[in-house]
């Protein structure tokens, strides 16, 4: 439905969670097609293999803070994993903090969209 609106930016969060593998690949192909059309695709996910395949750049959050931005063509799963976990010793409820920041970001986008 969102793709039919021909957006300049398309944001997805866990777009394939709970879907079978064939449907997941259909979604990945649709997102890749959008990228090829010049749409800025923001993909929120946790599967490193998918992120490395689908993304141009990966922004990694840890404890609600940006811990790094890497080029998906040249980085490794190990590097991304280290960025994902570098703050675990410094904070308590990392998952809760990230969820809270993400929910706030969505609210901000919704209020701007009007």
N, C-alpha and C positions, 0 to 999 in steps of 0.2 A: 504494500500500500504506500509506504513512504517513497519507494523508488519511483512509482508512477508520478509523483509530484516533481520529479527531476530536481532533486536538491543539489546545492553546491557543497553541502556538508551532510554526511550521513553518519549518525552515531548509533552504534549497536553495543549492547551489553549482554554478554553470554547468549548470543543469538542462537546457538545450537544446543544449549543445555536441554537434555531430555529427548533429543531427536535421534533417530536411527542414523547410521553412518551414511546411507545414500542421500537422505534429506540434508544432512550436514554438508556434504560435498556440494549439493545444489546451492545451499546458502553461500558457501565459500566462493563458488563460481560467480554467483550474482554480485557479491562484494568485489571480486576481482574485476568483473566487467565494469562496475561503477568506477573503480580506480582508473581503468583504461580510458574512461570517458572524461577524466579530469575531476571527478568528484573526490573531495577529501573524505576518506572513510576513517572514522575513529572506531576502532574495534577493541572492546574491553573483554578480556578473556584470561584464562589461566593455563591453557594447554600450550606449552612452549613450542612443540612441534608446529602447531597451527600458527602461532604468532610469528615464528621464524619464516614460515612459508608465505603467509598472507601479508605481512607488514613490510613497510619500507624502513620505518623507525619504530623502536619500542621504548616507551616511557615506563620506567619501573617505579612503583610506589612501595615504600616500606614505612610502616608506622604513620601513614597519612602524609608522608613527605616524599618528594621526588628523590630517589636515590641514584638515578642515572637515566640517561637517554642513549641508546645504542643503535647502530646501523644493523638492521636485521640481516643484511647480506654478508656482514663480516663478523658478527658476534657468534658466540656459542651458547648452548643451553647452560653450560656451567657458569659462564659469565653472568647471564641473566639471573640464574639461581642465586649466585652470590649477592647480586644487587637486591634480590627479593628478601634475603635473609640477613643482611648486614646489620639491621637495627634490632633484631630480635632480642639481643642481650640488653639493649638500652631501654626498651619499653615493655609494658605489660600486655594489655589487650590489643595486639596489633590488628587482628581481624575486626574488632569492634571499631577501632579508630578509622580503618580504611572504609568500612561500611558507612560510617557517619559522614566522612568526607565525600564519598561518592553520592550519598543521598542529598547532601547539601548542594553539590554541583548540579544534580538533576533539577532540584528546586530552583536554582538560579537560572538554568536554561529555560525551564517552563515559564518562569516569571518574565523573562525577556521575550519569549515567543508570544506572550500575551494571551 
